[in-house]
């Protein structure tokens, strides 16, 4: 009789085919947004992904590590889209047209992951080490990048809006994706349906233009 190698205890051999790392992170992002950190269960996530009860634990170890990886998964993409703006050698970085396009691209990333805004609001209401992680590693560094880029194209009016950085952050990170994580409320307002790539592209560009047009150097 043919001898089959014994499987090591733990997750089923099929788990690797059940879900990729990115799929686990996307599912985790949704769970943290809907249920909050405390109520999110690694075992429940594993079951939803179709694997053994230890699938998520096998890949990430702890819920804290999973949360951090899920945040890095999304916000790392946003950071990568903005970090090049600090490169003074790239001439296109100093044009307002290029910054408008880059801002629209960032808004589209937040729209692609609307649950990130829910998590930011939830952690922002609670405070604590998870919020500190988001702020220190992503929110504050990216805010500084944008403020410097805007200054370079003459779109800085901090003397008029003392809390400009705060307004910029909430308009981009929360306002950009808000209609997409609250679609029932969004549908009650006038305007075309926000469905399809074309509608998302137009919405993102319109919001980017609204932000830039509000940063007018002339206070009159």
Secondary structure, 3 states (H helix, E strand, C coil): CCCCCCCCCCCCCCHHHHCCHHHHHHHHHHHHHHHHHHHCCHHHHHHHCCCCCCHHHHHHCCHHHHHHHHHHHHHHHHHHHHHHHHCCCCHHHHCHHHHHHHHHHHHHHHHHCCHHHHHHHHHHHHCCHHHHHHHHHHHHHHHHHHHHHHHHCCCCCCCCCCCHHHHHHHHHHHHHHHHHHCHHHHCCCCCCCCCCHHHHHHHHHHHHHHHHHHCCCCCC
